[in-house]
Amino acid sequence: MKLFVAPASPFVRKVIVALHETGQIGAVELVPVTVSPVAPGDTVPDHNPLGKIPALALDDGRSLFDSRTITRYIDSLAPGTLYPQAPALWDALVLESLADGIMDAAVSMAYEGRLRPENMRYEPWLAAQWLKIDRALGALETRHMDQLNATADMAVLAVAIALEYVDFRHDARNWRANHATLAAWHKGIAGRASLVASQPKA
């Protein structure tokens, strides 16, 4: 199998964390690519018509894309410990979707700053994306702390990845200032081996 990756992508990192957690990191070839919304290149669209990573090329010629699809597939090849069984599965998927939404908004903000000429950057867009992130952090603290403090499944790990991506790209906004409970939780999980081994790189 081949996984198309970029070192800073939080969605790629989710898959790499899943590979570490299930002991399969050596079973997948990591293929570095450079993609952006305006320049997806030639390789990735052959495996994901949307031109997004991660994309996983299977040995039988099929391709999987979207981090949630790939992490579920990886989990299916192992004992299946990253996702609970229903009915708890639905709560886990909602939590993972919330984490992915934080990543989506944070990536959008990063692209606005990196890809648009300075005179074309739209501050209301940046503010709206940050508001999404801040609302999501509030929801994590008020609705999901029991989940976060239970088992380190894929949804919980995705939250840690999302928070660390916000640190990585938007550290100056200091999300911890208004979310002390979540900050304390993150401090406890940040040393997990799979997270340490997959730190993002600029």
CYANA upper distance limits for C-alpha pairs under 8 A (distance plus 0.5 A):
  1 MET  CA     27 ALA  CA      7.74
  1 MET  CA     28 VAL  CA      5.57
  1 MET  CA     29 GLU  CA      6.68
  1 MET  CA     56 LEU  CA      7.41
  1 MET  CA     57 ALA  CA      6.12
  1 MET  CA     58 LEU  CA      5.32
  1 MET  CA     59 ASP  CA      5.91
  2 LYS  CA     28 VAL  CA      6.08
  2 LYS  CA     29 GLU  CA      5.16
  2 LYS  CA     30 LEU  CA      6.44
  2 LYS  CA     31 VAL  CA      7.06
  2 LYS  CA     56 LEU  CA      6.20
  2 LYS  CA     57 ALA  CA      5.56
  2 LYS  CA     58 LEU  CA      7.28
  3 LEU  CA     28 VAL  CA      7.09
  3 LEU  CA     29 GLU  CA      6.56
  3 LEU  CA     30 LEU  CA      5.46
  3 LEU  CA     31 VAL  CA      6.35
  3 LEU  CA     54 PRO  CA      7.28
  3 LEU  CA     55 ALA  CA      6.37
  3 LEU  CA     56 LEU  CA      5.02
  3 LEU  CA     57 ALA  CA      6.87
  4 PHE  CA     30 LEU  CA      6.59
  4 PHE  CA     31 VAL  CA      5.25
  4 PHE  CA     32 PRO  CA      6.40
  4 PHE  CA     33 VAL  CA      6.83
  4 PHE  CA     44 VAL  CA      7.76
  4 PHE  CA     53 ILE  CA      6.97
  4 PHE  CA     54 PRO  CA      6.20
  4 PHE  CA     55 ALA  CA      5.96
  4 PHE  CA     56 LEU  CA      6.95
  5 VAL  CA      9 SER  CA      8.17
  5 VAL  CA     12 VAL  CA      6.43
  5 VAL  CA     30 LEU  CA      6.93
  5 VAL  CA     31 VAL  CA      6.35
  5 VAL  CA     32 PRO  CA      5.41
  5 VAL  CA     33 VAL  CA      6.36
  5 VAL  CA     53 ILE  CA      6.94
  5 VAL  CA     54 PRO  CA      6.38
  5 VAL  CA     55 ALA  CA      8.27
  6 ALA  CA     12 VAL  CA      7.42
  6 ALA  CA     32 PRO  CA      6.12
  6 ALA  CA     33 VAL  CA      6.30
  6 ALA  CA     34 THR  CA      6.97
  6 ALA  CA     35 VAL  CA      8.46
  6 ALA  CA     53 ILE  CA      8.27
  7 PRO  CA     12 VAL  CA      8.20
  7 PRO  CA     13 ARG  CA      8.29
  7 PRO  CA     32 PRO  CA      8.33
  7 PRO  CA    200 PRO  CA      6.18
  7 PRO  CA    201 LYS  CA      5.83
  7 PRO  CA    202 ALA  CA      7.55
  8 ALA  CA     13 ARG  CA      8.41
  8 ALA  CA    200 PRO  CA      5.31
  8 ALA  CA    201 LYS  CA      5.63
  8 ALA  CA    202 ALA  CA      6.21
  9 SER  CA     13 ARG  CA      6.75
  9 SER  CA    200 PRO  CA      7.75
 10 PRO  CA     14 LYS  CA      6.81
 10 PRO  CA    103 MET  CA      7.28
 10 PRO  CA    161 ILE  CA      6.98
 10 PRO  CA    162 ALA  CA      7.34
 10 PRO  CA    165 TYR  CA      6.81
 10 PRO  CA    200 PRO  CA      8.04
 11 PHE  CA     15 VAL  CA      7.39
 11 PHE  CA     53 ILE  CA      7.89
 11 PHE  CA     54 PRO  CA      7.04
 11 PHE  CA     67 SER  CA      6.22
 11 PHE  CA    100 ASP  CA      8.33
 11 PHE  CA    103 MET  CA      8.24
 12 VAL  CA     16 ILE  CA      6.90
 12 VAL  CA     53 ILE  CA      7.16
 12 VAL  CA     54 PRO  CA      5.59
 12 VAL  CA     67 SER  CA      7.44
 13 ARG  CA     17 VAL  CA      6.50
 13 ARG  CA    161 ILE  CA      7.93
 13 ARG  CA    198 SER  CA      6.86
 13 ARG  CA    199 GLN  CA      8.44
 13 ARG  CA    200 PRO  CA      7.97
 14 LYS  CA     18 ALA  CA      6.72
 14 LYS  CA     67 SER  CA      7.29
 14 LYS  CA     71 THR  CA      7.97
 14 LYS  CA    157 LEU  CA      8.25
 14 LYS  CA    158 ALA  CA      6.80
 14 LYS  CA    161 ILE  CA      7.55
 15 VAL  CA     19 LEU  CA      6.74
 15 VAL  CA     54 PRO  CA      8.21
 15 VAL  CA     67 SER  CA      6.82
 15 VAL  CA     70 ILE  CA      7.28
 15 VAL  CA     71 THR  CA      6.15
 16 ILE  CA     20 HIS  CA      6.78
 16 ILE  CA     25 ILE  CA      7.58
 16 ILE  CA    198 SER  CA      7.31
 17 VAL  CA     21 GLU  CA      6.54
 17 VAL  CA    194 SER  CA      5.77
 17 VAL  CA    195 LEU  CA      6.98
 17 VAL  CA    198 SER  CA      7.13
 18 ALA  CA     22 THR  CA      6.64
 18 ALA  CA     71 THR  CA      6.64
 18 ALA  CA     74 ILE  CA      7.50
 18 ALA  CA     75 ASP  CA      7.98
 18 ALA  CA     82 LEU  CA      8.16
 18 ALA  CA    154 MET  CA      7.72
 18 ALA  CA    194 SER  CA      8.49
 19 LEU  CA     23 GLY  CA      6.48
 19 LEU  CA     24 GLN  CA      5.31
 19 LEU  CA     25 ILE  CA      5.17
 19 LEU  CA     74 ILE  CA      7.44
 20 HIS  CA     24 GLN  CA      6.65
 20 HIS  CA     25 ILE  CA      5.80
 20 HIS  CA    194 SER  CA      6.03
 21 GLU  CA    194 SER  CA      6.79
 22 THR  CA     74 ILE  CA      8.30
 22 THR  CA     75 ASP  CA      7.58
 22 THR  CA     78 ALA  CA      6.57
 22 THR  CA     79 PRO  CA      8.41
 22 THR  CA     81 THR  CA      8.49
 24 GLN  CA     28 VAL  CA      7.68
 33 VAL  CA     43 THR  CA      8.48
 33 VAL  CA     44 VAL  CA      8.34
 34 THR  CA     40 PRO  CA      7.92
 34 THR  CA     41 GLY  CA      7.79
 35 VAL  CA     39 ALA  CA      6.24
 35 VAL  CA     40 PRO  CA      4.95
 35 VAL  CA     41 GLY  CA      6.68
 35 VAL  CA     51 GLY  CA      8.12
 35 VAL  CA     52 LYS  CA      7.86
 35 VAL  CA     53 ILE  CA      8.43
 36 SER  CA     40 PRO  CA      5.87
 36 SER  CA     52 LYS  CA      8.41
 37 PRO  CA     51 GLY  CA      8.25
 37 PRO  CA     52 LYS  CA      8.48
 40 PRO  CA     44 VAL  CA      7.30
 40 PRO  CA     45 PRO  CA      7.53
 40 PRO  CA     51 GLY  CA      5.69
 40 PRO  CA     52 LYS  CA      7.69
 41 GLY  CA     45 PRO  CA      7.86
 41 GLY  CA     51 GLY  CA      8.26
 42 ASP  CA     46 ASP  CA      7.50
 43 THR  CA     47 HIS  CA      7.81
 44 VAL  CA     48 ASN  CA      6.42
 44 VAL  CA     49 PRO  CA      8.19
 44 VAL  CA     51 GLY  CA      5.97
 44 VAL  CA     52 LYS  CA      7.34
 44 VAL  CA     53 ILE  CA      7.74
 44 VAL  CA     55 ALA  CA      7.70
 45 PRO  CA     49 PRO  CA      5.03
 45 PRO  CA     50 LEU  CA      6.84
 45 PRO  CA     51 GLY  CA      5.00
 45 PRO  CA     52 LYS  CA      8.02
 47 HIS  CA     55 ALA  CA      6.90
 47 HIS  CA     56 LEU  CA      8.09
 47 HIS  CA     57 ALA  CA      7.34
 47 HIS  CA     63 SER  CA      6.11
 47 HIS  CA     64 LEU  CA      8.07
 47 HIS  CA     65 PHE  CA      8.29
 48 ASN  CA     52 LYS  CA      6.98
 48 ASN  CA     53 ILE  CA      8.38
 48 ASN  CA     55 ALA  CA      6.94
 48 ASN  CA     63 SER  CA      7.92
 48 ASN  CA     64 LEU  CA      8.17
 48 ASN  CA     65 PHE  CA      6.79
 52 LYS  CA     65 PHE  CA      8.48
 53 ILE  CA     65 PHE  CA      7.69
 53 ILE  CA     66 ASP  CA      7.78
 54 PRO  CA     65 PHE  CA      6.64
 54 PRO  CA     66 ASP  CA      6.88
 54 PRO  CA     67 SER  CA      6.72
 55 ALA  CA     63 SER  CA      7.34
 55 ALA  CA     64 LEU  CA      6.28
 55 ALA  CA     65 PHE  CA      4.98
 55 ALA  CA     66 ASP  CA      7.44
 55 ALA  CA     67 SER  CA      8.47
 55 ALA  CA     70 ILE  CA      8.37
 56 LEU  CA     63 SER  CA      5.98
 56 LEU  CA     64 LEU  CA      5.57
 56 LEU  CA     65 PHE  CA      6.72
 56 LEU  CA     70 ILE  CA      7.57
 57 ALA  CA     61 GLY  CA      7.21
 57 ALA  CA     62 ARG  CA      6.65
 57 ALA  CA     63 SER  CA      4.93
 57 ALA  CA     64 LEU  CA      7.04
 58 LEU  CA     62 ARG  CA      5.86
 58 LEU  CA     63 SER  CA      6.18
 58 LEU  CA     64 LEU  CA      8.09
 64 LEU  CA     69 THR  CA      7.44
 64 LEU  CA     70 ILE  CA      6.73
 65 PHE  CA     69 THR  CA      6.86
 65 PHE  CA     70 ILE  CA      6.75
 66 ASP  CA     70 ILE  CA      6.89
 67 SER  CA     71 THR  CA      6.51
 68 ARG  CA     72 ARG  CA      6.67
 69 THR  CA     73 TYR  CA      6.78
 70 ILE  CA     74 ILE  CA      6.63
 71 THR  CA     75 ASP  CA      6.58
 71 THR  CA    154 MET  CA      8.41
 72 ARG  CA     76 SER  CA      6.74
 72 ARG  CA     82 LEU  CA      8.46
 72 ARG  CA     83 TYR  CA      8.16
 73 TYR  CA     77 LEU  CA      7.16
 74 ILE  CA     78 ALA  CA      7.33
 75 ASP  CA     79 PRO  CA      7.58
 75 ASP  CA     80 GLY  CA      5.37
 75 ASP  CA     81 THR  CA      7.32
 75 ASP  CA     82 LEU  CA      6.56
 75 ASP  CA     83 TYR  CA      8.05
 76 SER  CA     80 GLY  CA      6.04
 81 THR  CA    153 ASP  CA      7.67
 82 LEU  CA    152 ALA  CA      8.47
 82 LEU  CA    153 ASP  CA      5.19
 82 LEU  CA    154 MET  CA      5.53
 83 TYR  CA     89 LEU  CA      6.97
 83 TYR  CA     92 ALA  CA      7.70
 83 TYR  CA    153 ASP  CA      6.54
 83 TYR  CA    154 MET  CA      6.81
 83 TYR  CA    155 ALA  CA      8.35
 84 PRO  CA     88 ALA  CA      6.46
 84 PRO  CA     89 LEU  CA      5.54
 84 PRO  CA     92 ALA  CA      7.92
 84 PRO  CA    153 ASP  CA      8.32
 85 GLN  CA     89 LEU  CA      5.69
 86 ALA  CA     90 TRP  CA      7.03
 87 PRO  CA     91 ASP  CA      8.10
 88 ALA  CA     92 ALA  CA      6.92
 89 LEU  CA     93 LEU  CA      6.65
 90 TRP  CA     94 VAL  CA      6.72
 91 ASP  CA     95 LEU  CA      6.76
 92 ALA  CA     96 GLU  CA      6.64
 92 ALA  CA    154 MET  CA      8.44
 92 ALA  CA    155 ALA  CA      6.08
 92 ALA  CA    156 VAL  CA      8.49
 93 LEU  CA     97 SER  CA      6.54
 93 LEU  CA    155 ALA  CA      7.20
 94 VAL  CA     98 LEU  CA      6.75
 95 LEU  CA     99 ALA  CA      6.85
 95 LEU  CA    144 HIS  CA      8.11
 95 LEU  CA    155 ALA  CA      6.17
 95 LEU  CA    156 VAL  CA      7.90
 95 LEU  CA    159 VAL  CA      8.30
 96 GLU  CA    100 ASP  CA      6.62
 96 GLU  CA    154 MET  CA      7.82
 96 GLU  CA    155 ALA  CA      4.76
 96 GLU  CA    156 VAL  CA      7.72
 96 GLU  CA    158 ALA  CA      6.61
 96 GLU  CA    159 VAL  CA      7.55
 97 SER  CA    101 GLY  CA      6.55
 98 LEU  CA    102 ILE  CA      6.93
 98 LEU  CA    136 ALA  CA      7.23
 98 LEU  CA    159 VAL  CA      8.41
 99 ALA  CA    103 MET  CA      6.94
 99 ALA  CA    155 ALA  CA      7.99
 99 ALA  CA    158 ALA  CA      6.25
 99 ALA  CA    159 VAL  CA      5.35
 99 ALA  CA    162 ALA  CA      6.25
100 ASP  CA    104 ASP  CA      6.58
100 ASP  CA    158 ALA  CA      7.79
100 ASP  CA    159 VAL  CA      8.47
100 ASP  CA    162 ALA  CA      7.59
101 GLY  CA    105 ALA  CA      6.72
101 GLY  CA    133 ILE  CA      8.29
102 ILE  CA    106 ALA  CA      6.62
102 ILE  CA    132 LYS  CA      7.73
102 ILE  CA    133 ILE  CA      5.72
102 ILE  CA    136 ALA  CA      7.37
102 ILE  CA    162 ALA  CA      6.67
103 MET  CA    107 VAL  CA      6.42
103 MET  CA    162 ALA  CA      5.93
103 MET  CA    165 TYR  CA      7.60
103 MET  CA    166 VAL  CA      8.14
104 ASP  CA    108 SER  CA      6.61
105 ALA  CA    109 MET  CA      6.78
105 ALA  CA    129 GLN  CA      5.63
105 ALA  CA    130 TRP  CA      7.53
105 ALA  CA    132 LYS  CA      7.45
105 ALA  CA    133 ILE  CA      7.17
106 ALA  CA    110 ALA  CA      6.77
106 ALA  CA    129 GLN  CA      7.59
106 ALA  CA    130 TRP  CA      7.91
106 ALA  CA    133 ILE  CA      7.98
106 ALA  CA    165 TYR  CA      8.06
106 ALA  CA    166 VAL  CA      6.77
106 ALA  CA    169 ARG  CA      8.02
106 ALA  CA    170 HIS  CA      8.20
107 VAL  CA    111 TYR  CA      6.68
108 SER  CA    112 GLU  CA      6.66
108 SER  CA    129 GLN  CA      7.95
109 MET  CA    113 GLY  CA      6.95
109 MET  CA    126 LEU  CA      6.23
109 MET  CA    129 GLN  CA      7.21
109 MET  CA    130 TRP  CA      8.40
110 ALA  CA    114 ARG  CA      6.60
110 ALA  CA    169 ARG  CA      7.17
111 TYR  CA    115 LEU  CA      5.85
111 TYR  CA    116 ARG  CA      7.88
112 GLU  CA    116 ARG  CA      6.10
112 GLU  CA    121 ARG  CA      6.81
112 GLU  CA    122 TYR  CA      8.31
112 GLU  CA    126 LEU  CA      8.07
113 GLY  CA    118 GLU  CA      8.04
113 GLY  CA    121 ARG  CA      7.44
116 ARG  CA    120 MET  CA      6.57
116 ARG  CA    121 ARG  CA      6.49
117 PRO  CA    121 ARG  CA      7.12
122 TYR  CA    126 LEU  CA      7.19
123 GLU  CA    127 ALA  CA      6.64
124 PRO  CA    128 ALA  CA      6.55
125 TRP  CA    129 GLN  CA      6.76
126 LEU  CA    130 TRP  CA      6.75
127 ALA  CA    131 LEU  CA      6.63
128 ALA  CA    132 LYS  CA      6.93
129 GLN  CA    133 ILE  CA      7.02
130 TRP  CA    134 ASP  CA      6.62
131 LEU  CA    135 ARG  CA      6.53
132 LYS  CA    136 ALA  CA      6.62
133 ILE  CA    137 LEU  CA      6.68
134 ASP  CA    138 GLY  CA      6.75
134 ASP  CA    175 TRP  CA      8.10
135 ARG  CA    139 ALA  CA      6.71
136 ALA  CA    140 LEU  CA      6.69
137 LEU  CA    141 GLU  CA      6.93
137 LEU  CA    179 HIS  CA      7.70
137 LEU  CA    182 LEU  CA      8.16
138 GLY  CA    142 THR  CA      6.70
138 GLY  CA    179 HIS  CA      7.74
139 ALA  CA    143 ARG  CA      6.01
139 ALA  CA    144 HIS  CA      7.51
140 LEU  CA    144 HIS  CA      5.32
140 LEU  CA    145 MET  CA      6.81
140 LEU  CA    182 LEU  CA      8.01
141 GLU  CA    145 MET  CA      6.18
141 GLU  CA    179 HIS  CA      8.03
141 GLU  CA    181 THR  CA      7.12
141 GLU  CA    182 LEU  CA      6.59
144 HIS  CA    148 LEU  CA      6.78
145 MET  CA    149 ASN  CA      6.53
146 ASP  CA    150 ALA  CA      6.68
147 GLN  CA    151 THR  CA      7.71
147 GLN  CA    156 VAL  CA      7.93
148 LEU  CA    152 ALA  CA      7.82
148 LEU  CA    156 VAL  CA      6.10
148 LEU  CA    185 TRP  CA      8.41
149 ASN  CA    185 TRP  CA      8.29
151 THR  CA    156 VAL  CA      8.06
152 ALA  CA    156 VAL  CA      5.90
152 ALA  CA    157 LEU  CA      6.64
153 ASP  CA    157 LEU  CA      6.73
154 MET  CA    158 ALA  CA      6.46
155 ALA  CA    159 VAL  CA      6.95
156 VAL  CA    160 ALA  CA      7.13
157 LEU  CA    161 ILE  CA      6.74
158 ALA  CA    162 ALA  CA      6.56
159 VAL  CA    163 LEU  CA      6.72
160 ALA  CA    164 GLU  CA      6.72
160 ALA  CA    186 HIS  CA      6.90
160 ALA  CA    189 ILE  CA      7.90
160 ALA  CA    190 ALA  CA      7.75
161 ILE  CA    165 TYR  CA      6.63
161 ILE  CA    195 LEU  CA      8.13
162 ALA  CA    166 VAL  CA      6.86
163 LEU  CA    167 ASP  CA      6.88
163 LEU  CA    186 HIS  CA      8.41
164 GLU  CA    168 PHE  CA      6.53
165 TYR  CA    169 ARG  CA      6.64
165 TYR  CA    170 HIS  CA      8.39
165 TYR  CA    200 PRO  CA      8.23
166 VAL  CA    170 HIS  CA      5.67
166 VAL  CA    171 ASP  CA      6.96
167 ASP  CA    171 ASP  CA      4.84
167 ASP  CA    174 ASN  CA      8.21
168 PHE  CA    200 PRO  CA      8.09
170 HIS  CA    174 ASN  CA      8.18
171 ASP  CA    175 TRP  CA      8.25
175 TRP  CA    179 HIS  CA      7.06
176 ARG  CA    180 ALA  CA      6.24
176 ARG  CA    182 LEU  CA      8.02
176 ARG  CA    183 ALA  CA      6.02
179 HIS  CA    183 ALA  CA      6.65
180 ALA  CA    184 ALA  CA      6.62
181 THR  CA    185 TRP  CA      6.85
182 LEU  CA    186 HIS  CA      6.64
183 ALA  CA    187 LYS  CA      6.78
184 ALA  CA    188 GLY  CA      7.16
185 TRP  CA    189 ILE  CA      7.20
186 HIS  CA    190 ALA  CA      6.31
187 LYS  CA    191 GLY  CA      8.25
190 ALA  CA    195 LEU  CA      7.05
190 ALA  CA    196 VAL  CA      7.71
191 GLY  CA    195 LEU  CA      7.35
191 GLY  CA    196 VAL  CA      6.62
192 ARG  CA    196 VAL  CA      6.76
193 ALA  CA    197 ALA  CA      6.56
194 SER  CA    198 SER  CA      6.83
195 LEU  CA    199 GLN  CA      6.89
